[in-house]
Amino acid sequence: MRVLMFGWEFPPHIAGGLGTACYGLTKGLANQGVEVIFVVPHAYGDEDQRYVRVMNASDVEATFGEEIHGQMWEKLTFIHIDSNMVPYISPEEFASESVSYQKTGEFLYRRDTWKERYDFSGKYGANLMEEVARYAIVAAQVARDLEGRFDVIHAHDWLTYYAGIAAKQVSGKPLVVHMHATEFDRSGESVNQSVYNIERAGMEAADRVIAVSNLTRSIVIDKYGITPQKVVTVHNAVQFAPSGEGVEVERGVKDKIVTFLGRITYQKGPDYFVEAAAKVLKRTPGVRFVMAGSGDMMNHVIRRVASLGIADRFHFTGFLKGDDVQRMFAMSDVYVMPSVSEPFGISPLEAMRSNVPVIISKQSGVAEVLDYAVKVDYWDVDALADAIYALINYPALSQMFASKGLEEVTALRWDDAAAEVKDVYQSCL
């Protein structure tokens, strides 16, 4: 079986758990005998391609002037591009073609075609929507160039859903979309309507929808109106050096270290971590709290730490990746993930594989597969503080959660998740 897969990032160049999950899944699929061509907007050339072929969308020369581009234009008109530019069209061509569109309601393309490339940044910057739109057009070209060389299309998260739709329209192959996080997870009830529209359109066009947890599956069905029969839950797994093997660190302090590692955004609940830290420090001073990550709440969190008078006990590392993540876990005595809404959450699994006891919110998908993690409601700061206090002050309790957690997480393998995903592919064929 051969799969054309669209993603937005791939290790070692990642901004979060999406790229890590894509790597683990593609490696697992390779072990299941599935060939994967993984397309990203921008590849750097140093990606691990032992198990997957990584294709750089920035190298694809797309041919324009065919009917598919008119169809894609209809789907992309709601995406407001700051430059008012249709992907790959010059200012003069845009002015001419937009007049035709206004008069007829159809976007007219000349029969004579032209070719263009777009150098994607592959980032999550201000022109993200523009890149999403362009990526869809390039995806159609990729599917055309690979005609007959893939059986299924797999698109990861909303950024690639229109790419998946375009590839399906060109090839007629079944489409599987993977929902790693919904707009409700990222923004609460104040959703970005454009992103919501892309998510819903992608899931409606898909033959199957993979949700990373039953929590996410419920949101997909209830909030997006997707038919329950085509939404399947496949839990994520973890790939990490067990028990911090090969990682040597010097802590430099005798204090206990409690770590938050993730994006410093509303979804991850960093402010609850800070409030719980202040409560713990009132009861036991020999503790240091580390916030590893970056995000739009960083300044807010820093100001709150200062106002609580705990700045001398708090450390901000910035975004960590690769070996730095392993070193951080090797230094940690407790890992905390107080997410407000977490579709799954791979970082607690990574911590457990490093023999670190973890505290997670009940509002996380990973809570569905873990027994040996302390679970609290994200909003219950007192319960979170009590859990942290217990794990750093009662060695027997900490050792029990660490050892049992390591056994538990070792059983969560990407090969098993990939086998379930392969079954989803088979059901589409």
DOLUM-747274 format. One record per residue (C-alpha): residue number from 1; chain; x, y, z negated. Coordinates in nm, 2 decimals. Example, Ala and Ser with C-alpha at 12.3 -4.5 7.8 and 13.67 -1.06 7.14 Angstrom:
<rs>
 num chaine     c1     c2     c3
   1      A   1.23  -0.45  -0.78
   2      A   1.37  -0.11  -0.71
</rs>
This chain:
<rs>
 num chaine     c1     c2     c3
   1      A   0.00   0.00   0.00
   2      A   0.12   0.35   0.09
   3      A   0.02   0.67  -0.08
   4      A   0.05   1.03   0.02
   5      A   0.07   1.22  -0.30
   6      A   0.05   1.60  -0.36
   7      A   0.20   1.76  -0.67
   8      A   0.33   2.09  -0.78
   9      A   0.64   2.00  -0.97
  10      A   0.88   1.71  -1.01
  11      A   1.16   1.65  -1.25
  12      A   1.41   1.79  -1.33
  13      A   1.23   2.11  -1.22
  14      A   0.92   2.12  -1.44
  15      A   0.72   2.37  -1.64
  16      A   0.53   2.12  -1.86
  17      A   0.39   1.77  -1.88
  18      A   0.25   1.75  -1.53
  19      A   0.58   1.69  -1.36
  20      A   0.68   1.44  -1.63
  21      A   0.35   1.25  -1.58
  22      A   0.40   1.25  -1.20
  23      A   0.75   1.10  -1.24
  24      A   0.64   0.83  -1.48
  25      A   0.34   0.74  -1.26
  26      A   0.53   0.72  -0.93
  27      A   0.80   0.50  -1.09
  28      A   0.53   0.27  -1.23
  29      A   0.36   0.26  -0.89
  30      A   0.69   0.16  -0.73
  31      A   0.71  -0.13  -0.97
  32      A   0.36  -0.23  -0.86
  33      A   0.48  -0.24  -0.50
  34      A   0.32   0.09  -0.40
  35      A   0.51   0.32  -0.17
  36      A   0.47   0.69  -0.25
  37      A   0.55   1.00  -0.05
  38      A   0.54   1.28  -0.30
  39      A   0.50   1.63  -0.15
  40      A   0.59   1.94  -0.35
  41      A   0.58   2.31  -0.25
  42      A   0.95   2.35  -0.31
  43      A   1.20   2.07  -0.36
  44      A   1.56   2.14  -0.48
  45      A   1.73   1.83  -0.35
  46      A   1.83   1.69  -0.69
  47      A   1.51   1.51  -0.76
  48      A   1.53   1.14  -0.85
  49      A   1.42   0.96  -0.54
  50      A   1.50   0.60  -0.63
  51      A   1.13   0.52  -0.67
  52      A   0.97   0.78  -0.45
  53      A   1.03   0.99  -0.14
  54      A   1.01   1.36  -0.23
  55      A   0.90   1.58   0.07
  56      A   0.96   1.96   0.06
  57      A   0.66   2.15   0.19
  58      A   0.88   2.45   0.26
  59      A   1.05   2.25   0.53
  60      A   0.73   2.16   0.71
  61      A   0.66   2.35   1.04
  62      A   0.29   2.38   1.06
  63      A   0.12   2.42   1.40
  64      A  -0.18   2.66   1.40
  65      A  -0.47   2.70   1.64
  66      A  -0.68   2.39   1.58
  67      A  -1.03   2.33   1.45
  68      A  -0.91   2.21   1.11
  69      A  -0.77   2.56   1.03
  70      A  -1.11   2.71   1.08
  71      A  -1.26   2.46   0.85
  72      A  -1.00   2.52   0.58
  73      A  -1.05   2.90   0.62
  74      A  -1.42   2.86   0.52
  75      A  -1.31   2.68   0.20
  76      A  -1.04   2.93   0.12
  77      A  -1.23   3.26   0.17
  78      A  -1.30   3.29  -0.20
  79      A  -0.93   3.29  -0.29
  80      A  -0.84   3.66  -0.31
  81      A  -0.49   3.70  -0.17
  82      A  -0.34   4.03  -0.29
  83      A  -0.19   4.11   0.05
  84      A  -0.52   4.04   0.23
  85      A  -0.32   3.81   0.45
  86      A  -0.45   3.49   0.59
  87      A  -0.17   3.23   0.55
  88      A   0.08   3.25   0.84
  89      A  -0.08   3.53   1.03
  90      A   0.09   3.87   1.10
  91      A  -0.08   4.20   1.01
  92      A  -0.17   4.26   1.37
  93      A  -0.31   3.91   1.42
  94      A  -0.50   3.94   1.09
  95      A  -0.67   4.27   1.20
  96      A  -0.78   4.11   1.53
  97      A  -0.90   3.78   1.39
  98      A  -1.08   3.94   1.09
  99      A  -1.29   4.15   1.34
 100      A  -1.40   3.83   1.51
 101      A  -1.48   3.67   1.18
 102      A  -1.70   3.97   1.07
 103      A  -1.89   3.96   1.40
 104      A  -1.95   3.59   1.44
 105      A  -1.92   3.45   1.09
 106      A  -1.66   3.21   1.22
 107      A  -1.29   3.24   1.22
 108      A  -1.18   3.21   1.58
 109      A  -0.85   3.05   1.68
 110      A  -0.68   3.08   2.01
 111      A  -0.63   2.76   2.20
 112      A  -0.26   2.84   2.24
 113      A  -0.09   2.74   1.91
 114      A   0.19   2.88   1.72
 115      A   0.42   2.74   1.45
 116      A   0.53   2.88   1.12
 117      A   0.70   2.78   0.80
 118      A   0.64   2.92   0.45
 119      A   0.91   2.92   0.19
 120      A   0.71   2.82  -0.12
 121      A   0.84   2.93  -0.46
 122      A   0.68   2.64  -0.63
 123      A   0.63   2.86  -0.94
 124      A   0.33   2.97  -1.14
 125      A   0.37   3.34  -1.06
 126      A   0.15   3.62  -0.94
 127      A   0.12   3.48  -0.59
 128      A   0.00   3.14  -0.71
 129      A  -0.34   3.16  -0.54
 130      A  -0.17   3.25  -0.21
 131      A   0.06   2.95  -0.24
 132      A  -0.23   2.72  -0.31
 133      A  -0.40   2.85   0.00
 134      A  -0.09   2.81   0.22
 135      A  -0.02   2.47   0.07
 136      A  -0.35   2.34   0.19
 137      A  -0.27   2.44   0.55
 138      A   0.07   2.28   0.53
 139      A  -0.08   1.96   0.38
 140      A  -0.30   1.92   0.69
 141      A   0.02   1.93   0.90
 142      A   0.19   1.68   0.67
 143      A  -0.10   1.43   0.70
 144      A  -0.10   1.48   1.08
 145      A   0.28   1.41   1.10
 146      A   0.25   1.10   0.89
 147      A  -0.05   0.96   1.08
 148      A  -0.08   0.58   1.02
 149      A   0.19   0.58   0.75
 150      A  -0.03   0.61   0.44
 151      A  -0.35   0.45   0.31
 152      A  -0.47   0.68   0.03
 153      A  -0.43   1.05  -0.06
 154      A  -0.36   1.14  -0.43
 155      A  -0.38   1.50  -0.54
 156      A  -0.26   1.61  -0.89
 157      A  -0.44   1.89  -1.07
 158      A  -0.63   2.19  -0.92
 159      A  -0.32   2.34  -0.75
 160      A  -0.32   2.06  -0.50
 161      A  -0.69   1.98  -0.46
 162      A  -0.73   2.18  -0.14
 163      A  -0.42   2.02   0.00
 164      A  -0.58   1.68  -0.07
 165      A  -0.90   1.79   0.10
 166      A  -0.71   1.92   0.41
 167      A  -0.52   1.59   0.43
 168      A  -0.84   1.39   0.41
 169      A  -1.01   1.60   0.68
 170      A  -0.72   1.54   0.91
 171      A  -0.66   1.17   0.84
 172      A  -1.00   1.04   0.73
 173      A  -0.82   0.85   0.45
 174      A  -0.98   0.83   0.10
 175      A  -0.89   1.09  -0.15
 176      A  -0.82   1.04  -0.52
 177      A  -0.78   1.35  -0.74
 178      A  -0.61   1.34  -1.08
 179      A  -0.75   1.57  -1.35
 180      A  -0.47   1.64  -1.60
 181      A  -0.63   1.94  -1.75
 182      A  -0.95   2.13  -1.68
 183      A  -1.00   2.51  -1.68
 184      A  -1.20   2.47  -2.00
 185      A  -0.89   2.32  -2.17
 186      A  -0.68   2.61  -2.05
 187      A  -0.92   2.90  -2.11
 188      A  -1.20   2.78  -2.34
 189      A  -1.53   2.91  -2.22
 190      A  -1.38   3.22  -2.05
 191      A  -1.29   3.02  -1.73
 192      A  -1.13   3.16  -1.42
 193      A  -1.41   3.12  -1.17
 194      A  -1.18   3.07  -0.88
 195      A  -0.99   2.79  -1.05
 196      A  -1.32   2.63  -1.16
 197      A  -1.44   2.64  -0.80
 198      A  -1.13   2.47  -0.68
 199      A  -1.15   2.20  -0.94
 200      A  -1.52   2.13  -0.87
 201      A  -1.47   2.13  -0.49
 202      A  -1.18   1.89  -0.52
 203      A  -1.37   1.65  -0.74
 204      A  -1.68   1.66  -0.52
 205      A  -1.47   1.59  -0.21
 206      A  -1.28   1.30  -0.38
 207      A  -1.37   0.94  -0.35
 208      A  -1.25   0.88  -0.70
 209      A  -1.15   1.11  -0.99
 210      A  -0.89   1.00  -1.24
 211      A  -0.92   1.16  -1.59
 212      A  -0.63   1.13  -1.84
 213      A  -0.87   1.06  -2.13
 214      A  -1.23   1.00  -2.21
 215      A  -1.24   1.35  -2.35
 216      A  -1.15   1.49  -2.01
 217      A  -1.39   1.25  -1.84
 218      A  -1.68   1.39  -2.04
 219      A  -1.58   1.74  -1.95
 220      A  -1.56   1.65  -1.58
 221      A  -1.91   1.50  -1.59
 222      A  -2.08   1.75  -1.82
 223      A  -1.92   2.08  -1.71
 224      A  -1.87   2.01  -1.34
 225      A  -2.16   1.78  -1.26
 226      A  -1.95   1.50  -1.11
 227      A  -2.12   1.16  -1.07
 228      A  -2.01   0.94  -1.36
 229      A  -1.96   0.64  -1.14
 230      A  -1.67   0.79  -0.96
 231      A  -1.48   0.92  -1.27
 232      A  -1.23   0.67  -1.41
 233      A  -1.02   0.72  -1.73
 234      A  -0.65   0.62  -1.70
 235      A  -0.45   0.72  -2.01
 236      A  -0.10   0.85  -1.96
 237      A   0.21   0.67  -2.10
 238      A   0.57   0.78  -2.19
 239      A   0.92   0.72  -2.06
 240      A   1.18   0.82  -2.31
 241      A   1.50   0.69  -2.47
 242      A   1.38   0.48  -2.76
 243      A   1.47   0.60  -3.11
 244      A   1.68   0.89  -2.96
 245      A   1.94   0.64  -2.83
 246      A   2.26   0.81  -2.72
 247      A   2.16   1.15  -2.87
 248      A   2.40   1.29  -3.12
 249      A   2.31   1.61  -3.31
 250      A   2.45   1.81  -3.59
 251      A   2.17   1.98  -3.78
 252      A   2.39   2.22  -3.98
 253      A   2.12   2.26  -4.24
 254      A   1.99   2.03  -4.52
 255      A   1.63   2.16  -4.48
 256      A   1.35   1.95  -4.33
 257      A   1.26   2.05  -3.98
 258      A   0.91   2.06  -3.85
 259      A   0.87   2.11  -3.47
 260      A   0.61   2.24  -3.23
 261      A   0.71   2.18  -2.87
 262      A   0.49   2.29  -2.59
 263      A   0.36   2.60  -2.41
 264      A   0.28   2.88  -2.65
 265      A  -0.07   2.94  -2.52
 266      A  -0.42   2.93  -2.65
 267      A  -0.47   2.57  -2.55
 268      A  -0.18   2.44  -2.76
 269      A  -0.29   2.61  -3.09
 270      A   0.05   2.78  -3.18
 271      A  -0.12   3.02  -3.42
 272      A  -0.26   2.74  -3.63
 273      A   0.10   2.60  -3.66
 274      A   0.22   2.93  -3.79
 275      A  -0.06   2.96  -4.05
 276      A   0.00   2.61  -4.17
 277      A   0.37   2.68  -4.20
 278      A   0.31   2.98  -4.43
 279      A   0.10   2.76  -4.65
 280      A   0.36   2.48  -4.67
 281      A   0.64   2.73  -4.75
 282      A   0.45   2.85  -5.05
 283      A   0.47   2.50  -5.20
 284      A   0.81   2.39  -5.08
 285      A   1.08   2.63  -4.96
 286      A   1.33   2.37  -4.81
 287      A   1.17   2.36  -4.47
 288      A   1.24   2.52  -4.14
 289      A   0.98   2.55  -3.86
 290      A   1.08   2.54  -3.49
 291      A   0.86   2.66  -3.21
 292      A   1.01   2.53  -2.88
 293      A   0.85   2.66  -2.57
 294      A   0.73   2.98  -2.40
 295      A   0.40   3.13  -2.30
 296      A   0.17   3.43  -2.31
 297      A   0.11   3.41  -2.69
 298      A   0.48   3.43  -2.77
 299      A   0.48   3.80  -2.88
 300      A   0.16   3.75  -3.08
 301      A   0.31   3.45  -3.27
 302      A   0.64   3.63  -3.34
 303      A   0.45   3.93  -3.48
 304      A   0.24   3.70  -3.70
 305      A   0.55   3.52  -3.83
 306      A   0.70   3.85  -3.93
 307      A   0.38   3.98  -4.10
 308      A   0.37   3.66  -4.30
 309      A   0.72   3.71  -4.42
 310      A   0.85   3.37  -4.30
 311      A   1.08   3.49  -4.02
 312      A   1.39   3.35  -4.21
 313      A   1.23   3.00  -4.20
 314      A   1.11   3.02  -3.84
 315      A   1.31   2.95  -3.52
 316      A   1.21   3.02  -3.15
 317      A   1.42   2.82  -2.90
 318      A   1.24   2.92  -2.58
 319      A   1.15   2.66  -2.31
 320      A   1.34   2.33  -2.34
 321      A   1.37   2.05  -2.09
 322      A   1.58   1.73  -2.03
 323      A   1.84   1.65  -2.29
 324      A   1.75   1.95  -2.50
 325      A   1.41   1.80  -2.56
 326      A   1.57   1.48  -2.68
 327      A   1.81   1.67  -2.91
 328      A   1.52   1.87  -3.06
 329      A   1.33   1.55  -3.14
 330      A   1.65   1.40  -3.29
 331      A   1.67   1.69  -3.53
 332      A   1.31   1.69  -3.63
 333      A   1.15   1.53  -3.94
 334      A   0.79   1.60  -3.83
 335      A   0.63   1.68  -3.49
 336      A   0.31   1.88  -3.48
 337      A   0.06   1.92  -3.19
 338      A  -0.24   2.13  -3.31
 339      A  -0.40   2.17  -2.97
 340      A  -0.73   2.34  -2.94
 341      A  -0.81   2.12  -2.63
 342      A  -0.56   1.87  -2.50
 343      A  -0.66   1.65  -2.21
 344      A  -0.40   1.40  -2.32
 345      A  -0.06   1.52  -2.46
 346      A   0.26   1.34  -2.37
 347      A   0.49   1.52  -2.61
 348      A   0.36   1.34  -2.92
 349      A   0.45   1.01  -2.75
 350      A   0.80   1.14  -2.68
 351      A   0.84   1.23  -3.04
 352      A   0.72   0.89  -3.16
 353      A   0.97   0.72  -2.92
 354      A   1.23   0.93  -3.10
 355      A   1.12   0.78  -3.43
 356      A   0.95   1.10  -3.55
 357      A   0.62   1.09  -3.73
 358      A   0.36   1.31  -3.56
 359      A   0.05   1.51  -3.65
 360      A  -0.20   1.57  -3.37
 361      A  -0.54   1.74  -3.34
 362      A  -0.85   1.53  -3.32
 363      A  -0.93   1.74  -3.01
 364      A  -0.66   1.57  -2.80
 365      A  -0.69   1.28  -2.56
 366      A  -0.39   1.11  -2.69
 367      A  -0.58   1.06  -3.02
 368      A  -0.78   0.80  -2.83
 369      A  -0.48   0.57  -2.80
 370      A  -0.29   0.63  -3.12
 371      A  -0.36   0.48  -3.47
 372      A  -0.03   0.57  -3.63
 373      A  -0.05   0.95  -3.60
 374      A  -0.19   1.18  -3.86
 375      A  -0.51   1.34  -3.70
 376      A  -0.66   1.67  -3.82
 377      A  -0.91   1.92  -3.67
 378      A  -0.71   2.19  -3.50
 379      A  -0.89   2.46  -3.69
 380      A  -0.84   2.31  -4.04
 381      A  -0.51   2.48  -4.14
 382      A  -0.53   2.35  -4.49
 383      A  -0.55   1.99  -4.37
 384      A  -0.26   2.05  -4.13
 385      A  -0.05   2.20  -4.41
 386      A  -0.13   1.91  -4.64
 387      A  -0.03   1.66  -4.37
 388      A   0.31   1.84  -4.31
 389      A   0.37   1.86  -4.69
 390      A   0.30   1.49  -4.73
 391      A   0.53   1.38  -4.45
 392      A   0.83   1.59  -4.56
 393      A   0.79   1.51  -4.93
 394      A   0.70   1.13  -4.94
 395      A   0.98   0.94  -4.75
 396      A   0.79   0.61  -4.76
 397      A   0.49   0.76  -4.59
 398      A   0.71   0.93  -4.33
 399      A   0.90   0.61  -4.26
 400      A   0.58   0.41  -4.22
 401      A   0.43   0.65  -3.96
 402      A   0.77   0.66  -3.78
 403      A   0.83   0.29  -3.76
 404      A   0.47   0.19  -3.68
 405      A   0.44   0.48  -3.44
 406      A   0.74   0.36  -3.25
 407      A   0.60   0.01  -3.22
 408      A   0.27   0.16  -3.10
 409      A   0.40   0.40  -2.84
 410      A   0.64   0.14  -2.70
 411      A   0.34  -0.05  -2.58
 412      A   0.21   0.25  -2.38
 413      A   0.39   0.18  -2.05
 414      A   0.37   0.36  -1.72
 415      A   0.36   0.02  -1.54
 416      A   0.03  -0.05  -1.71
 417      A  -0.11   0.29  -1.62
 418      A   0.01   0.25  -1.26
 419      A  -0.16  -0.09  -1.24
 420      A  -0.49   0.08  -1.33
 421      A  -0.43   0.36  -1.08
 422      A  -0.35   0.10  -0.81
 423      A  -0.69  -0.06  -0.89
 424      A  -0.85   0.28  -0.83
 425      A  -0.68   0.30  -0.49
 426      A  -0.81  -0.05  -0.41
 427      A  -1.17   0.05  -0.50
 428      A  -1.15   0.34  -0.24
 429      A  -1.03   0.11   0.04
</rs>
